[in-house]
Amino acid sequence: MFTGIIEELGTVAAIDHLDDSAVITIDAKGLVDDLGLGGSLAVNGVCLTSVRTGDASPPGSATAESPGPFVAESSGSFTAEVPGPFTAEVMGETLRLTGLGALRPGDQVNLERCTPAAGRFDGHVVQGHVDGCGELLSRDDHNEWSTLRIAIPSPLAPYTASKGSIALNGVSLTLTAVSEPSAENAWVEVGLIPATLTHTTFGELAPGDPVNVEVDVLAKYTARLLSFGAAPDTTVIFNSTTSTRQGADHD
């Protein structure tokens, strides 16, 4: 689980596209120094799993002996030093349904480690399970803050509400406005302070850029529950055999 509070801006070091998947390597600037094999990292809001330890060399490297910085280039071989690497395998579905498929070496990405049990909960419940890919429609940069309007897939609109929570590119944000239910094209608006613009990729986001959207998980569960028309019976019989036997004894 994540909270949508971005810890670091990483840089895509390499992305090796395969038949229907990709291997992404990210310079995480020391954020993943203690992240072992199987550890989780949210990259632009997408929960990815580390496929190697920090001491292992990336795919295609000349040697697996040195735990130090490695080198990378867009072709999949490695030529530029990259400290603190994080490597993940991304399936085709994730590439198609999120903005990860559009990433190129040199692009910056928002990074967040998973929340420790004893950690401070500063944002909202973020799963790292992106619901769809939106697009920045417009931005209005004021002196001290910016307003961004993002198009979102229409099926996600019912899960949005003014002053509600949303995760955009992994950033926990409060919605300042949402499209009307009758709108043909769904959108949301957020207001961003300078700190958010500086410490996340939103500072450089331009109209037309993809935006990963994860709506509030509480809204999703509420909608799912209401779709059944009534609250389900949660009674559980833990030992039906014993219960049946006891019932027979009373006959």
N, C-alpha and C positions, 0 to 999 in steps of 0.2 A: 504494500500500500504506500501511496505517496500523499503529499499535502499540497502540491502545486507551488511550493516555494523554491524557486530556482537557486541552486547552489553555485553553479559555474557555467560559463559559456565555453563549450568545447568547439573543436574544429575537426571537420571531416578530413582525415588523413588519406583514406583510400576507400573506394567502393568497387568491389569486384562483382559485376553482374554475371550470373550464371543462367542456366536455361529458364528457370522460373523461381529464382531466389537471388540473394545477394549476400556478400560478406562485407560488412561495414567496419572500418577501423577508425576510431576517434581519439584524438589527442584530448584527454580529459584533465590535463594540467594537475595531476596528482590526486584528483578526486577519487580515483579507483585504485590507489596504491595498495590498499588492503582488501580489494575485491577479488575473491578467488573464483575458481571455475564454478559456474552455475549461479553466480551472484547477479542481482538485478540492478539495472540502471534505466531511468526514464530518459529517453532521447527525443526531444520535442514532443514530450507527452506519451511516447510509445514505450511501454515496458519491454526492455530487451534483456536477454540473458547472456552473460559472459561465457564465451566458448573456450577460453584459455586463461591461465593464470598470468599474473603480471610478469613472471619470469620467462614465459614462453615466447618464442619468436612468432611473428604473424605468418599467415599462409604465404608461401612463395619466397620467404626470406632465405638468404644464403646460409645462415647458421642458426642453430637453436641453442647455442651454448651461452651466448652473452645475454645477461638480464638487463643490460643498459638500453639506451635509446635506440630505436630502429629507424629505418629510412623508408619513405613511401612516395609513390607517384601514382597518377590516375590509371596507369595501365595494369596495376596490380603488383608490379615489382616495387622495390622500396629504395628511394633516393634522398629523402629529406628527413632530418632528425625529428622524432616525435616522442617526447617524454610522456609518461603516464598513459600508455595506450589502452583502449578498450575495444575488443573485437566481438561482434555478434553476428549470428546468421539470421537473415530475415527472409521469411517465406514470401512467395509471390502474392498471396492474398494481402499481406501487410503492406507490400509495396504498392499494390493497387488502391487500397482503401485509405492510405495515409499519404502524407507528403514526403515520406522517406524515399520513395522511388525517384523523386526529382532532385535529390541531393547530389552535389558534385564536390570533389576534393577542394578544400578551401572554404566551404560553406560553414558558417557558425551554427551551432545547435544549442538548445537549452538542455541542461543536465540536472538531474536530481537523483540522489541515492534514495533507496527505500527508507521508510520511517522506522527508527528503532522503537521498541515497545516503551521505553522510558523517555522518548524524545518529546520535544515541545510540538504541539499541534497548532500551527499558525495559519494554515490555509483552510481547505475543506477536504473531504474524502475523495481522493483521486486514485483510480485503480491502474491507470496506465493502459486501459483498454479503450482505444480510440473508437468512437462511434461513427465517424465519418470525416471526410475532408472538405473543408470550406475554402473560401477564397476572400482575400482582402478586397473589398469594393472601393473603399475610400478612406482617407485619413485627413483630419483637420488638426494641424499642429498649432496650438496656442502658445503663448509665451511660457507658461509653466506646466502645461499638460497637453495631451493629445486625445482626440476622439477617433476611434477606429470603428468602421462598420464592416462586418464580416458576413458574407453570404454563407448560409449553412444548408445542408440537405433538408428539404421540407419535412421528412418524417421525424426530424429531431426537434422541430419547432414546438410541439406540445410539451416538451421537457424544459422549456426555457421560460423565465419570468423576470420582469424588471425587479432589480435588487436581489435576484437569485444568483447562485454560483454556477460557474462554468470553467472548464479548463481548456485554454486555447494554446496550442503548442506547448502544453504541459504547464502553463502558468495559471494559477488559481486567480480568477478575476470575478468581479461583481458586475452583473449586467446593468447598464444604465438605461437601456431601451431595447425593446424587441418588436418584431413585426407583428401586425395584427393577424388573428387567425384566418381572416379572409384574404390575406396577401397572397398573390400568385407565387412570389419568390420570397422565401424566408431569410431573415437576417437578424443579427444581434449587434448591439453597440456596447463598447466598453470605453471607459475613460482611464488613461494611463498617466501616472505621475512620472517625473523625471527619473526617479530611481528605477522604476520598472523599465523605462525606455533604455536606460544605460546598462542595466544588468541582465537584459534578455535580448532576444533577437528582434523584438518589436521595434527597437530603435531604427533598424534598417529595413523593416518590412515595407514593401511597395505594393501598390494596387496590382492585382493579378497573381500575387504570390499565394501558394497554398497554405492553409492553416488547419492543423489537426484539431478536431473538436471532440471533447468528451463531456457529455452533459452530466448533470448531477445524478449520481447513482441512486440517491433516495427517491428522486422523481421517477426513475425507471422502475424501481421496485413497487412504488405506489401505483403506477399505471398498470403494472403487471397484475397486482393484487385486484385492482378494480375491474380488470378485464374478465375476471371470473364471476362477477356479479355479487359475490358474497365472500366473507372471510372463510377460508377453508378450515375444516375440522382438524385441529392439531393434536387431538388425543391419540396417544400411542399406547398400545397394549404390549408390554415388554415381555410377558410370558404367557402367550395364549394357551399353551398346553396345560399349564398349571391352572389357569382360570377355568378352562373347560372341565378339568377333573374335579375342581372344587364345586363347580355348579352341579355336577352329577351326584356328588355326595349329599347334596341338600334335597335331591328329588325323593 
